[in-house]
Amino acid sequence: MKKTASPPIESSIRNIRILAGDSREVLPLLEPESIRCCVTSPPYWGLRDYDHPSQVGAEESPEQYVENLVTIFREVRRVLCKDGTLWLNVGDGYARNGGTGVCGPNAKLGS
């Protein structure tokens, strides 16, 4: 059974609007140059299984993973204001965990 798209989770604090959801579904809904700040930590390739049929990070190769991230960040660039900022957290979880590129046992940190 294919999962259907979920609407983004939205909350507001004063004049700050926070959107949470699948970036591939949320970003296309936003107007160009309408976001001042994007904060994200995308899933690392081959590190975790989030049990989602098209999850980022479960691609068959690092090249496919990077292609997916490029597609997503082109959308981020489209929606960011000219003076907007992107805060991107990317660590080296792949190499730190043995570089096997498989989910499951490779997801155990520090061993």
C-alpha positions as a printed NumPy array, in Angstrom:
array([[ 0.   ,  0.   ,  0.   ],
       [ 1.474,  3.337, -1.06 ],
       [ 1.501,  6.084,  1.527],
       [-0.253,  9.28 ,  0.51 ],
       [ 1.219, 12.73 ,  0.936],
       [ 0.642, 14.313,  4.306],
       [-0.037, 18.001,  4.707],
       [ 2.839, 19.845,  6.363],
       [ 2.75 , 20.308, 10.103],
       [ 2.503, 24.018, 10.706],
       [ 2.893, 26.071, 13.841],
       [ 3.437, 29.748, 14.501],
       [ 5.251, 31.635, 17.221],
       [ 4.631, 35.369, 17.028],
       [ 5.427, 36.15 , 13.384],
       [ 7.55 , 33.014, 12.818],
       [ 5.959, 30.241, 10.779],
       [ 7.41 , 26.725, 11.142],
       [ 6.693, 24.087,  8.49 ],
       [ 7.588, 20.422,  8.964],
       [ 7.025, 17.697,  6.413],
       [ 8.54 , 15.979,  3.396],
       [10.471, 18.746,  1.665],
       [ 9.617, 17.282, -1.745],
       [ 5.934, 17.853, -0.941],
       [ 6.109, 21.085,  1.077],
       [ 8.557, 23.205, -0.95 ],
       [ 6.559, 23.169, -4.227],
       [ 3.592, 24.641, -2.317],
       [ 5.567, 27.757, -1.351],
       [ 5.834, 30.986, -3.311],
       [ 9.215, 31.938, -4.799],
       [11.393, 34.054, -2.504],
       [ 8.932, 33.655,  0.377],
       [11.208, 32.105,  3.027],
       [13.842, 33.921,  5.063],
       [15.454, 30.901,  6.717],
       [15.637, 27.157,  6.123],
       [17.069, 24.84 ,  8.792],
       [17.503, 21.182,  7.9  ],
       [19.415, 18.016,  8.649],
       [18.682, 15.655,  5.772],
       [18.908, 11.902,  6.373],
       [22.387, 10.55 ,  5.703],
       [22.806,  8.016,  2.931],
       [22.498,  4.387,  4.037],
       [22.412,  5.156,  7.75 ],
       [18.793,  4.847,  8.901],
       [15.589,  3.254,  7.683],
       [12.603,  5.509,  8.347],
       [10.189,  2.985,  6.832],
       [ 9.039,  5.369,  4.091],
       [ 8.816,  4.05 ,  0.519],
       [10.696,  6.96 , -1.058],
       [12.828,  8.178,  1.821],
       [15.903, 10.277,  1.195],
       [18.955,  8.318,  2.285],
       [17.757,  4.906,  1.06 ],
       [18.934,  5.349, -2.529],
       [20.931,  2.551, -4.123],
       [24.065,  4.687, -4.527],
       [25.646,  7.821, -3.077],
       [25.304,  9.411, -6.524],
       [21.513,  8.954, -6.482],
       [21.442, 10.362, -2.934],
       [23.321, 13.494, -4.04 ],
       [21.037, 13.874, -7.082],
       [17.992, 13.816, -4.785],
       [19.551, 16.385, -2.45 ],
       [20.407, 18.655, -5.396],
       [16.778, 18.493, -6.554],
       [15.545, 19.388, -3.066],
       [18.019, 22.231, -2.574],
       [17.141, 23.739, -5.944],
       [13.632, 24.1  , -4.526],
       [15.066, 25.58 , -1.321],
       [16.95 , 28.123, -3.414],
       [13.757, 28.957, -5.314],
       [11.784, 29.724, -2.152],
       [14.54 , 31.541, -0.238],
       [14.493, 35.328, -0.288],
       [17.529, 36.911, -1.923],
       [18.92 , 37.64 ,  1.538],
       [17.648, 34.343,  3.016],
       [19.834, 31.854,  4.839],
       [20.157, 28.082,  4.721],
       [21.368, 26.199,  7.789],
       [22.407, 22.721,  6.667],
       [23.642, 20.063,  9.093],
       [25.549, 17.294,  7.32 ],
       [27.925, 15.02 ,  9.209],
       [29.97 , 12.061,  8.114],
       [27.783,  9.318,  9.586],
       [28.529,  7.061,  6.597],
       [32.3  ,  6.885,  7.13 ],
       [32.015,  6.947, 10.923],
       [29.894,  3.791, 10.832],
       [32.042,  1.676,  8.558],
       [30.866,  2.895,  5.156],
       [28.744, -0.139,  4.35 ],
       [25.808,  1.91 ,  3.069],
       [23.161, -0.326,  4.564],
       [20.43 ,  0.499,  7.042],
       [19.876, -1.482, 10.197],
       [23.021, -2.581, 12.024],
       [24.981,  0.267, 10.447],
       [22.709,  2.688, 12.289],
       [24.319,  1.819, 15.638],
       [26.544,  4.744, 16.529],
       [29.858,  4.529, 18.346],
       [30.607,  0.858, 17.859]])
